[in-house]
Amino acid sequence: MAKVTYKNFNLFDGVHENVKKNASFTVDEETGRLVEKNSEDKVVDLKGKYVMPGLINAHTHMMMQPQSNKLEYLSEAEVTFSAIENLKELLRSGVTYIRDCGCAFDVDIKLAKLQQEGQNVVGPQILPSGRPMSITGGHGDFTEGWDGDTTWGYLTDSPDEMRKAVRKAFKYGARNIKVMATGGVMSATDQVDDTELSYEEIKTAVEEAHSKHMTVAAHAEGAKGIHNAVKAGVDSVEHGSYVTDEDIELMLKQGTYLTPTLIAAYTIPKYGQGKLPQYMLDKTNAFIKDYFERIGAAIKAGVKISFGTDAGTPFNGFKDTPFELQLLTEVGATNVQALFAASQNSAKLLHIDQDYGTLETGKFADFLVLDSDPVADVKAVQQADKDVYQHGVKVY
C-alpha cells in the first residue's frame, strides 16, 4: 500500500504548545503510522486547515444511554447494542481512543478483544476496565440482571474480596481497575461525599493491579474518599469534586492524574429538571459550584490533568466530548492545557504514549482536521463536520 504525504496545514502535534505553520507529515497506509517522507508518496493538500491529535477520552461508559438513563435490568444484548452505537458517536466527535470506566457484563473487554483480533468494531480503540469495584449498597451496586444478580459492579466488602475481584478482572482481560471510593450522583442510596471503599481495600486493588501491569482509576468525589485513593496510590482520581489543598500537594508529589469530567455535572441541572430523579438534581446543585472551584485550584496548582467526560451519564452525550475542553478552560485551564489533557497526558495515564497521543514519527496517525485553530480557541474542536482519521484512514 502507498504512503500518503499530507501538506499545507497548521499542526498542533500534542508535543509543543505552539501551532506549526505550513506543516506536513507522511502516513504509511499499511501500518497506519507516521513515517519519514518519500519522494514517491501520494500527496494530499489540506489547504491551510488545522490538524491535531485525535482525542483520548479516559472516562466513558459505553453501555449507558444518556437520554433514557436506563441502567437496571439490562440484558447483555441491550448493553452491547448501546455500546456499539455509542462507540460510533465517540469516533464521529473526534475521539480515537477511550478508557471505559465500568461496563456491565464486561462488554467493553469483549469488544476490545474483537478489535485486537482485527474485527471491524467501528469506534475508538478501547482500553477496558470491565466491571467496577463497589461496596454493597454503594455507588456501583445498582444494576441487576434478569436473574437478580449484580451485573454492573463487583461487590467487594473486604481486602480479600477486593483481591479476588481484581484477579477475576485480570483473568477476563481488564487493563484498568475502576474502584468506587465514594458515593456518587447517580446512586440513590448514598451522598457524593460518603466514604465507601476503605483505604485498605483500595490499597489492595492498587497492589494487585500494579503487579499485573494494570492501572487503577478511582471514582472519588468526597474529600475523605479522595484522600484514601491518593494515599493508596491510584493512578488517577476521577471527578475529584472536593479535592483538598493537602491532597493537591500529595497528587503533585506522587504524579497522580485528575480526570475532572466537568460535563457530567454540567448537564444534570441544565437538562434534567423534571426528567431526572430529584435526588440527582439535589446532589448536583449542592456541590457543583465547589466542584468546579476545586478543579480550578488543582489545575492552577499544576496537577496533571487527564481528559474524560463520564460519557453516558444523564444528558452527557458521547458526541459532546469536545465540550469538555471548553469547560476545562472555563475553570482555569489554558487552551493548551486542555488540549494536552486530551492528548499526551491521557496517553501517558493509559500507558499508550508509545503509540498514541501525539503526532510524531512512529506513532499511529490518529488525527483531526479542523477549520479553525484549537490553540486559539478550543471550541474549534466542536466543529460538527471535522475530518476524523484513525490509523491513517479517514473514517469521517
N, C-alpha and C positions, 0 to 999 in steps of 0.2 A: 504494500500500500504506500501511497505517496506521503511526502512531507509537505505541510502547508505552512507558508510564512504569512502571518498577519502583519500588516504595516499601517503606518499613518494613523496612530491612535495615541491618546493620552493615558498613561499607565499609573494606577495605584497598585503596586505589587504586593502590598501587605508586609513588606520589609521596611521600606523607607516612608517617612512622614509626607514627603512631597510627591507631587504627580510629575512623572517624567513625560515630557512632551515629545511628539514625533517618535514614539517608541515602535518596536517591532519584536515579535518572537516567533518561533517555529514549533509546530506540533507534529509529532510522528503519529500518524493516524492508526498505525498498527498497535503501538503501545499506549497511546493516549497521553503521552508525556511531552513536556517541553524539551527540545533538543537544540543542538547547535545548527545554525543556518547552513544551507547548502545552495549553491548557485542554481541547481536544477529544480528547486522547490516550486510548487504551485504558489501563487501569490494572491492574497485577498486584501483589498484596500478597505479599511474600516472608516475612512473618510472623516477623521478628526473626532471620532467618538471617544468615550471614556471606558476603560477596561479595568476591572478589579477582580479579586478572587471571589469564587462562589462562597456564599455564606455558610458558616458552620453553626447549626443550631444545636447547642449542647443540652437542651432540655425540652423534649417533646413527649407527648403521649399519643402515639399514632392511633390507638384504639378509640379515642374519645370523639364524640360529636359535639362541637361547641354550640350548636343550635338546640339540639334536643336535650343535651346533658344527661342522657340515659346511661347509667352505669350498672345497675343491678339486673340480675337475671339475663345477662347477655350470653348467647351461645358463642362457641368458638368461631362458627361461621360468620356471625354478625361482627365479631371483633376483627376478623381477618378482612372482611369486605370493607369495613370502615378504614382499616389501616391502609389497604391498597389505594383507596380513593384519596386519603389524606396525604399519602406519600407523593402522589401526582401534584397535589396543590402546593406542597412544600417545594418541589422542584421548579414548578412554574413561577413561584415567588422569588426564586434565586438561591434557594438552599440546596447545596450539593452534597452535604454530609450532615448527619444527625447523630446525636446520642439520645436514644429513647430511655426515659427515666421511669418506666413502670408500665408493664403491659400484661393484661390477663392472658392466661393460657400460654405464656411465653411466645406469643405470636411474633414479637419483634426478633427473638432469637431465630425462629423458624424462617422468617423472611430474609434475615441476614445470611443464613446458611444457603438459601436458594440463590441469593446474589453471588455468594462466594463460589457456588457451583456453576455460575455462568447463566443462570436462568434470567429471563427478561422481566425482572421486577422493576417497573418504572418508578423512579424516585431517587432521593439521595442515597448514598451509601449509608449503611446503618451500623452503629456501634450499640449493641443491645444490652439491656440490664435485666430483662426478664421481669419476674415478679419482685416487688419491693419488700423490704423487711419492716414489719409493723408490730406493735403490741396488740394484744387482744383488746378490742374496743377502741383502738386508736385510729389515727389518720392512715388509712390503708386497709382497714378491716371493714370494708363496706360493699364489696362486690361478691355476690353469691351466684353459683351456677344453679342449674335447674335441680340438681340433687341436693342443694343446701350447702355444699362445700364452698369454702372460700377459694375463688379462682384468681383473685387480684393480688393479694399480698401473702407472704409467708408470715405466720403469727409466731413471733419469737419473744418469749417471756423470760428468758434467762440467757446467760452467755453460752451455755451448751446448746440450747435451741438455735441460737444465732449461728454458732459454728457449723452445725449440721445444715442449716438453711443455705449458708454461703457455699458450702461444699456441694449441695444439690444444684445451686445456680451455676456453679463452675462446671459441674458434670453436664448440665443441659446446654451450656455454651454461652453463658453471660460473659461480657467483657467489662462490665461495670456493676457495682453493687449499690443499690439505692437503699438508704436507711431513713426511716421516718423518725427523726429525733424529737419532733414536736407535733402539736396539733396543727390543723390547717383550716382553710376557709370552707372547703367542700365537705368536711366530715361533720355530721350533726351532733356527735357526742362529746366534742371537745372544743377548746378555745385555741387560738393560734399560739398563745404563749404557754400552753400546757407542756410540761416536760414529759416525754413518753419513753422512748428507749433510754436506758441508763448509760452512763459513761462506760461501764464495764461491758455492756452489750455492744456498744458502738466500737469500743477498742478491740473487741474480739472480731468484729466484722472487718476492721482495718487490717488486723494481723493476718487473718485468713486470706483476704482479698489480695493484699500486697505480696503474700507468699506465692501467689499464683498469677502474678502479672496483671491483676485487675485493679481498677481504680475504685474509689468509694465516693459517692455523692450523697450529701446529707440534706434532706428536706429539713430545714431548720428556720423557724420564724421567731420564737420566743428567745429571750436573752440567755436563759439557763441552758436551753437545748443547744443553742449555737455554741455556747462555751464548751459544753460536753463534746460536741462534734469536733470543734477545732482542737481542743486538748487531746482528743483521741487520735488525731492525725488524719482526718478525712482529706481527700484531695480537693474537694470543692464543697462550699456551702451554697445550697440552692435557696434563693429568696433572701434570707438574711435580714428579715424585717426589723428586728430590734437589736441589731449588732451593736455592741458597746464599744467605747473607745479602747477599753482594755483588750477586747478580742480583735479589734482592728490592728492593734500593735502586735498581737500574737500571730495573726494571719500574715502580717508583713514579715515577721521573723521566720515563720515556717514556710512561707511561699504558698499559702492556701489560696485557692481561687474563690471568687464570689460570682455566682450567676444570678443577677438581680431579678429577672423575669418580671419587669415592671408592668408590662402589658396585661399580665394575668390579674393584677389588682385593678388596673385602669378600666377594664371592660365591664366589670361587675356593676359598679354604681352607674356607669354611663348607659348600659343597655339592659340591665337586669331588673329594673323596677317593675313589679307586677308579673315578672316572668320567672323569677328565682325564689327559692325558699327565703323567708325573711331572715333566717339566721345567717345566710351567706351575705346578705346586704348589710346586716348589723355588724358582723365581724369586719367586713372590708371597710365600712365607713369609720369604724372605730380606730383603725390602725394605719390607713393609707397615708395620711399626712406624715406621721412619724416614720413610716416605712421609706417613703421617698427621701425624707431628710437624712435618714441613717445611711441609705445607699450613697447619697451625695457625699456624705462625710467620708465613707470608705473610699470612694473614687478619688476625692481630693487628697486623701492620705497616701494614696499610691498602691492600694490593694490591687492585686492582679484580677482584672475583670474578664470573665468569660461571658459568652453570649448565649442566651437561651430565652425562650418565651413561655414555656409551660403550655405550648400549643395544644388545644383540645379542651382546655378549661372553658367555663361559660363565656360565650361570645368572643373567645380568643381564637380566631380562625387561623388555620395553617397558612393561608395566603397572606396573612397580615404580619408575618415575621419581620419584614423590613421596618415596620413602625417602631419596633423596639429600639432601633438605632436612634430615632428621633427622641424617644423618651429618655434614653441614656444622656443625651445632650441636654435635655431639659432639667435634669437633676444635677448637672455639673460636669459631665464628661465633655471633652473636646470632640470635634468631629473625628479626628484621627484616633483618639482613644476608643471611641465607639467602633470604628472600623477595624482597629486592631483586635478588639474583643471578639469580633465575628470572624476573624481570620487567624492570625498567628497565635493569639492567646488560647483560643478554643482548640486549635490543633495541638498545641503543647499539652493542654489539660488532658486531651483524649489520647495522647501518645501516638498521634498520627502525623506529626510535623515533618517526618522524613518524606512524606508523600503528598501532604495537603497543607492548605492554609496560606501559602504564599506562591506567587508566580515566579518560580526560579527554575533554571535548567535542571532536569532530572525529576521534577515533580509532575503530578498529574495536571493536565490542562483543564482545570475546572474554573471557569471564569464567566463574568457577566459583561455585557456590552450595553452601556448606558448613553443617553443623550446628553446628560449634564454631569458636572464634576461632583462626585460624592465627598471629596475632601472639603470643598467649598460649602456644601450643604448635603447632609446625609439623607435628606428627603429625596434626593436623586435616585436612591435605590428603590424607592416605592414605585418607580415607573412600571406601569402595568404591562407594557409591550416590550420590555427589555429582552435582549437575546440571552439565552442561557446555554452555556456549553459545559458538557460533562465528559471528562476524559477525551477532550478534543473534538467531541461530536456535538453539533448544535441540536439540542433537544427541544428548545422553544425559541 
